[in-house]
Amino acid sequence: MDIIQLATLAVIQGMTEFLPVSSSGHLALVPFFTGWSDQGQNMDVAMHIGTLVAVITYFWRDVSGMAKDAAMFPKSGMTRNIKLIGMLLIATLPVILVGLVLKAGDIDLETRDPTWIAYNLMGFGILLYLADRYGKKEKMALEMRTRDAVLIGLAQVFALIPGTSRSGITMSAARALGYTRAESARFSMLLSIPAISAAGILVAYEIYKAGGTLTLDMLIGASIAALTGWFAIAFMMKWLRNASFLVFVVYRMVLGLVILSVVA
């Protein structure tokens, strides 16, 4: 793969995986706007692994705390970290179950249709605006209840459709349930760990069965995605301390309109 194409795809994946603007939608649009050939499933998996590294390293205190308490469980008791692990697993279960059902039924929601992606960008962008505008700002992730985790998990299922945004839909759900902007983003980022891991393992297994191998391009793509993903998370967490999601909503609306104007 050409180095410019590789770097562009990796930067886009790293930046958009955690911002509420849909990484899958952006990756699907790259060939549409550039004329490049599709990067393929192998490269997608590699770059997702890169973003997994980004979120783990950025939230290393949370991750190490959860890992430490999990290693000592049940001796450690029901600590706040153990409870958070439980909420993350509960919120991950719906998308795994739906993903397995779709796979068993040979149903593919990974549409590359720009028009469909445009409508999803705008529609779910409006949903993010409404949740952020009218949602209360009082709950913390460590205080999450099972019902909230289930609802956020059900919302995450929509992320299987390009243009929705996994981070965007889970942040929307968390904001609608009354979690603060920063805590909504934090839970969404941590939720990406089991979500990306599960998806990566599943697709990597399929690639392995098909005889796929690790390449230098995949390593480079994963590294660039990890670096840009880390900065994207840092930007998001700092931005939400003093601002709303409006800038991302506007971006989604503008991009959606641009896509529709091009395909018209």
Buried (B, 14 or more C-beta within 10 A) or exposed (E): BEEEBBBBBBBBBBBBBBBBBBBBBBBBBBBBEEEBEEBEBBBBBBBBBBBBBBBBEBBEEBBEBBEEBEEEBEEEEEBBBBBBBBBBBBBBBBBBEBBEEBEEEEEEBEBBEBBBBBBBBBBBBBBBBBBBEEBEEEBEBBBBEEEBBBBBBBBBBBBBBBBBBBBBBBBBBBBBBBBBBBBBBBBBBBBBBBBBBBBBEBBBEEBEEEEBEEEEBBEBBBBBBBBBBBBBBEEBBEBBEEEBBEEBBEBBBEBBEBBBEEEE
